[in-house]
């Protein structure tokens, strides 16, 4: 009897050890959390994560910072990184970081929500933005704007009349990468020379600074993303910027060709993500009607999924413009080095 009891005690101890080992290796499969490294600086995103937690019980931990710093941390931490999702703006940035991302964003919910040109297996768009031209209506005629393309911004008629951000800006790098994809590198070298010649001043400031320059009469046209004008018009940046925004008008280039340049805010699945399943669930939630309505009404971006109306201030810019749905945004990362080389070589500061 004593021998039997001893054997039972040994078996119980062994069973407990086995359970402990199983939990150690699979515990993360049942973890109720997801870790986001986010370069998006919107308080509204945090509110969105809170909605996700309320629905699923999955806690969202957010590490915020600039894209470069976040990417550096993920790379340096390597296998020890707790990052599940990297969320940032611009497909060019996601594409350049793709070596540190893994496949897996291929669920039926994601694939049905996001058009193929706005996603890969490693990252997907969660909102869209357009990079367009703004003009001063009292100084730029309709005839000058007729048929305007990104390519024709290098026309000498715009000499001394154009403002745009610096060459190290990722939005510009992606725009130029798109132009290289559609026109070839050699042609865009000449185009970039024309752009530099047409600049009213050396590049400085963010997108709002370009719009403000046009409003102040320092230039006649500017290149900037759509949501910046809506943000200024909303009054969230103060009455002075709101008044300035009312002095300019938006124009959507390339309407007779491939359409206006489109980019994304997106989410990438980090290699070794400890909570991969929860990360995928969060991306699926971000592509739901509830989340998409929340995003567009707080950040003034365009929805990624069909059937959602943008914020009224964005609607007022016009929704009947032709989007470039031909150029896959993965090219922005693939051609990023070429784009920067072209701009640097032609004196684009």
Number of C-alpha atoms within 10 A of each C-alpha: 5 7 8 9 10 11 11 12 12 12 12 12 12 12 12 12 12 12 11 13 12 11 13 10 9 11 13 16 13 11 14 14 20 25 22 24 26 22 20 18 12 12 10 15 18 14 12 18 21 16 15 19 17 11 10 15 12 19 17 19 15 15 13 15 15 13 19 10 12 20 17 11 14 19 16 11 11 14 13 12 17 19 29 27 28 26 24 24 23 23 30 27 23 29 23 16 16 19 12 19 21 17 14 17 25 16 12 9 16 24 16 12 16 19 16 14 16 24 24 21 16 21 28 29 33 31 25 22 20 19 23 20 25 27 24 21 14 9 11 13 11 8 8 10 15 11 14 17 21 20 18 17 22 22 13 13 11 20 16 18 21 28 29 27 23 18 21 13 13 20 23 22 27 29 20 28 28 26 22 22 18 14 12 12 19 10 13 22 19 13 23 23 17 20 27 23 21 20 21 20 16 12 18 14 10 14 22 21 19 24 32 23 20 25 24 14 13 17 23 24 32 29 23 25 20 24 23 19 27 23 22 22 21 16 14 11 12 12 13 12 21 19 15 18 24 13 18 22 17 19 22 24 26 21 17 12 12 16 18 23 25 24 26 25 23 24 30 32 27 28 23 17 22 22 21 23 18 25 27 23 18 22 22 19 22 25 24 18 16 13 19 25 20 20 25 22 18 15 19 25 26 29 26 26 21 11 10 14 16 22 21 13 16 21 14 10 16 12 12 7 14 16 19 19 16 11 19 19 28 21 18 31 24 18 23 24 13 17 28 20 15 25 24 14 13 17 13 20 14
